[in-house]
């Protein structure tokens, strides 16, 4: 029995995102601006340091980091295509590169524009953002012919696609909205955007909406000025149960990129100077 006058402390609520007793681990540090993330078929992890024009590989088993390209063209967002090559937004070289992961030789598959982030559909079509020109570009599968996918009235940054690949998602960097553009069966934009997700922003209204991804159940994960935000479809800031915010750990800068490992066990975050990861609750990534 409790002694008179003493109250039992309430048990802390279980974390809705991270595994019990997990903590942040540093994957890599000492960068100028760590960015885009991707995994190959073997589970090895890749990321970029944009100002230094570096592309890194982190071994799945040992955690050993290797610089695979020291002249990446200031590569930013990266993603593996269905052909097994790694594609990246090399804005410094005004091109989209494709790296052969066996030799790390790179090829310009298209050139002539700036670029920030990209997403690749299952058929190989590539969409990428050009913030300064307020454009989203599309590269056709196999030929990489370029066409304007969307002309915008705001600066785009992070880009992704819905789980069914029928909606292209584009983040409005200095706002609070991720816009959804309808895609047809051929992977082309067919109409104007609608607000697909809205996130919380600081008092100045500058959301800094950056690297994003969707989960199979439609939840959106996005790096923002306030940290990682996890948003359910149709929810808005302040709606019950529709949004979670994970602040940058230990006072770090804003979250500028987020990804889940392919096995759904780890959350990876980029905070400019370093990359972190933390183990997730086993059920977090399940539909």
N, C-alpha and C positions, 0 to 999 in steps of 0.2 A: 504493500500500500504506500501511497505518497504521504510524505510528512505534511502536517498541516501548514498551509500557507505557501507550499511549493506547487508550481504548475509544471506539467510535463511539456518540454519544448516540442513544438510541432516539427515533424519530420520534413526535411526539405523536399520540394516537389521534384520529381525526376526530370532530368534534362530531356527536352523534346527532340534534340538533334544529336547530341554526342553520347557515346557509350559511357557507362558508369566508370568513374575514376580515370577517364581519359584526359589527356592534356595536349596542348599544342607542341608539335615537334618542328624544328627548323630543318627544312629540306635543303635549302641553299641560301647563303647570305652574302652581303658585300656587293650588291648590284647597284647600278645606277637607276634602272627601272625594269624590274622583272615583269614579264607579261605572258603572252599566249601560252597555253598548255595543251598537250596532246599525249596520247599513249599509242604505241604500236601494237601489233597483234600479239607480241610476246610479253606485253605488260610493261615495257620500259617507258619511262616518262621523259618528255621533252618540254623545254621552255626557252624563252628568248630573254635577252637583256637588250632592250631596244637601242639606247644611245650608243652602246658599245658594239652594236651589230654582231652579237654573239648568239649562237644557237647551241644549246646544251642537251645532252642525253644523260639520264640518271638510271643506272642499272637496277632492274627490279629486285634482284637477289641481294646485291652487295651495297646498294646505295651510292656506289662510286659515280661521281660526276665527270663527264668527258665533254670537252669543247669540240663539237663536230664541224662547226663552221665559224671562223673568226671574221668573216666578211659577208654577213647575211643580208646586207643591204638595209640595215636597220629593221629587220623583220620584227613584226609585232604579232598579230594573231596568226596561229598555225592550226592545221588540221590534216589528218590523214584522209586521202581519197580512197575510193573503192579499188583503185589500181595499186594500192600499197605505197604510193609515194606521199611524202610530206609536203603540203602546200603552205605557203606563207605570204603575208602582206609585206613586201619589201619596199616600203615607201621611199627609202633613201635611194634606191635604184629605179624607182618609178615602174615597178613591175610586180607580177605575181610569180614567185619561184616555185618550182617543184624539185625536191631533193630525192635522189635515189638512196634509200637507207642502206643499201649494200656498199655503195662507194662514196656516198655523200657528194657526188657530183650534182650540180644544180642546173636547171634549165629554166629560161624565161618562157613561161607558157603564154603570157600576155604582157604588154608593156605600154606605157604612155600615160599612166595616171598615178596619183597618190593613192594610198590605201591604209586602212587601220585594222579591221577585223574581218573575218570571213567565216562562212559556214558552207559545208559541202553536202549536197543531197545524195541519196543512195544511188542515183543514176550518174553521178559525177558532176552535175551542174554546180558551179561555184557562185555564191553571192558574196560581195564584199562592200564595205562602206568606205566612202571618201568624204570625211567630215568637212574639209575646207570648201569643197564644191557642193556640199549638201546633196550628195547623190548616193544611190545604191546601184552597183553594177552587177550584171550577170554574165558569167562565162559559160558558153554552151558546153555540154559534155563532149569529150574527145577532141573537138576542134578548137575549143577555148575562144571562139569568136565572142567579142564583147558587145554588149548592148546595155543601154540604160534600163534598169529595172524600175526605179522610182526617183522622181525629182521631189525634193523636200523643201519645206520652209524652215527647217531647223537642222542643227548639226547632228548627224548620226554617229554612233560609236559602236557599242557591242551589237552583235547580230547572232541570231539563232533561228531555229525552226521548231514548229510544234511537233509532238510525237508522231502524228499522222502525216507530217510533211505537207499539209495543206495550208499552212499559215507561216509566212516569213515574219520573224520578229526582229524589230529594229529599235534600239534604245535611243531615246532623245537625251543626249549627254547632259545638257544643262537644264533639264526639266524633271518631270516625275513620271513620264509615260513611256511604256514600251508599246510601240505601234505594231499592229498585225496586218499584213498585206495578204490577201487571198492568193493562193497558188492553184493552178489547174493541174490536171493529171500529167502534163508535160513539164511541170516545174517552172511555169512562167507566171509572173504577177498578172492578175486579171482585173484588178480594180483598186480603188482607193483604200487607204488604211482605216482601221478603227482602233480605238484604245483597247489593247489586249490585257494589259496589266498596268496598275498604278502603284508606285512605291512612296514611302515616306521620304521627306527631304528636310534638310536643316532650315533654320530661320531665313537664310538668304535665298532659299528656293533652288539652289544649285545642287541638283541631285548627284552629278558626276556619275551617271549611269554608264557602266562599262561592261566588261566581259560577262556573258550570261549563258545559261543552258536551261533546258527543260527536263523534267523527270517524266517517266512513263505515265504518271497520273495527271500530268498537266501542270504541276507546280513549277514555278520559275525560280531559279537561283540566279542572283545578279550581284555583282560588286558595285557598291555605291559609296557616296560620301559618308554615310552613317555606318558603313560596314556591309557585311553580307545581309541581303534580304531574301527571304523565302516567301513567295507569294502564291496563293491559290488562285485559280482562274476566277475572274469576276469579283475578287475581293478588292477593297480599297483601304487606304490608311485609316485605322481606327475601327475597322470592322472586326467583330469577334472571331477569333480563331483562324482568320484568313491570312495572317501575316506574322512572320517572326523576324526579328532583327538581331543579328549577332555582331556586337560592336567589335572594332579592330582590337585584337589582343594587346594588352599592356601598352596602350597609348600609341600604337603604330598609326601610320598614315592610312588613308582610306583604302578600302578593298578595291583593287582595280581589275581583278580577274578571279573567277571561281570555277572549279571543276570538281566532279566526283570521279574517283578512280573507276575503271570499267567493272570491277567486282563489287562496287557499291559499298566498300568498307571504309573508304577514306574521303574526307573533304579536303581539298587543296585550295589555298588562298594565296594571292599575290598582293604584297603590300610595298611595292616599289623596290625597297632595298633588300627585301628577303621574301622567300616562299615558305609557307607553313603548311602543315597538314595535321589533321586530328581524326581519330577513329570515330565512326558514326554508330548510332544505335543500330542493331541488326535489322530492324524493320524500317528504318528511315527511308531508304530508297525504294522500298517495295510499292507497287501500285496500290 
